[in-house]
Each structure stands twice: as structure tokens, then as C-alpha cells.
């Protein structure tokens, strides 16, 4: 089977388009809910003012996911977190892994 330039270019473009589409599908991770077991375990709150300060005494006002070392920005309001793989966390949320 001979592969001419036209066939090569068409297949290359189709391959790149397929890989790009797959990349976007992978990026659509679900948002972490406060009710998720791992979120409950780590005190994850969308509104940090609602953190149980007796249960999580290291919480300090101003700590948010967006300033944590584990946070990886993916959009203006959401990002990934090494503690919650496969889930998106809100930039203004908080959990006990903040650091």
C-alpha cells in the first residue's frame, strides 16, 4: 500500500482532530460536592465561613483553594486538586489540606 502526500495530510489532520476532541472530553471532570465522602472527610466547604472551626482548628480566614499549593487552575472559577483527583474544586472553597 502506497501512502501519497494527500492521504498522509488528510489522515494527520483527522488524527489531530480526534486527539483534540478526546482531550476536551477528559477535561470535563465533575465538580466535587460537599456531600462526597472524601469532601466530608477533609471538611471541604464551598463557603469557607461555614467551616467547623472546632473540628478544623487550623482554618484561618482567607484560606481558599485558589491559593493552595495543591490547586491547579482549569478555568476562572474551577480547578483540579491533587487531593481530589478526577474532580473539580471551586477556587473559593476550602478543605483541611490547604497549604
Secondary structure as the mmCIF struct_conf table of DSSP 4:
data_model
#
loop_
_struct_conf.conf_type_id
_struct_conf.id
_struct_conf.beg_label_comp_id
_struct_conf.beg_label_asym_id
_struct_conf.beg_label_seq_id
_struct_conf.end_label_comp_id
_struct_conf.end_label_asym_id
_struct_conf.end_label_seq_id
HELX_RH_AL_P HELX_RH_AL_P1 UNK A 5 UNK A 26
TURN_TY1_P TURN_TY1_P1 UNK A 27 UNK A 27
HELX_LH_PP_P HELX_LH_PP_P1 UNK A 29 UNK A 29
STRN STRN1 UNK A 30 UNK A 31
HELX_LH_PP_P HELX_LH_PP_P2 UNK A 32 UNK A 33
TURN_TY1_P TURN_TY1_P2 UNK A 34 UNK A 35
BEND BEND1 UNK A 36 UNK A 36
HELX_RH_AL_P HELX_RH_AL_P2 UNK A 37 UNK A 41
TURN_TY1_P TURN_TY1_P3 UNK A 42 UNK A 43
STRN STRN2 UNK A 45 UNK A 45
BEND BEND2 UNK A 46 UNK A 47
HELX_RH_3T_P HELX_RH_3T_P1 UNK A 48 UNK A 50
BEND BEND3 UNK A 51 UNK A 51
TURN_TY1_P TURN_TY1_P4 UNK A 53 UNK A 55
TURN_TY1_P TURN_TY1_P5 UNK A 57 UNK A 58
TURN_TY1_P TURN_TY1_P6 UNK A 61 UNK A 62
HELX_RH_3T_P HELX_RH_3T_P2 UNK A 65 UNK A 67
BEND BEND4 UNK A 68 UNK A 68
TURN_TY1_P TURN_TY1_P7 UNK A 69 UNK A 70
STRN STRN3 UNK A 71 UNK A 73
BEND BEND5 UNK A 75 UNK A 77
STRN STRN4 UNK A 78 UNK A 81
TURN_TY1_P TURN_TY1_P8 UNK A 82 UNK A 83
BEND BEND6 UNK A 84 UNK A 84
TURN_TY1_P TURN_TY1_P9 UNK A 85 UNK A 86
STRN STRN5 UNK A 87 UNK A 90
TURN_TY1_P TURN_TY1_P10 UNK A 91 UNK A 92
STRN STRN6 UNK A 94 UNK A 94
TURN_TY1_P TURN_TY1_P11 UNK A 96 UNK A 97
#
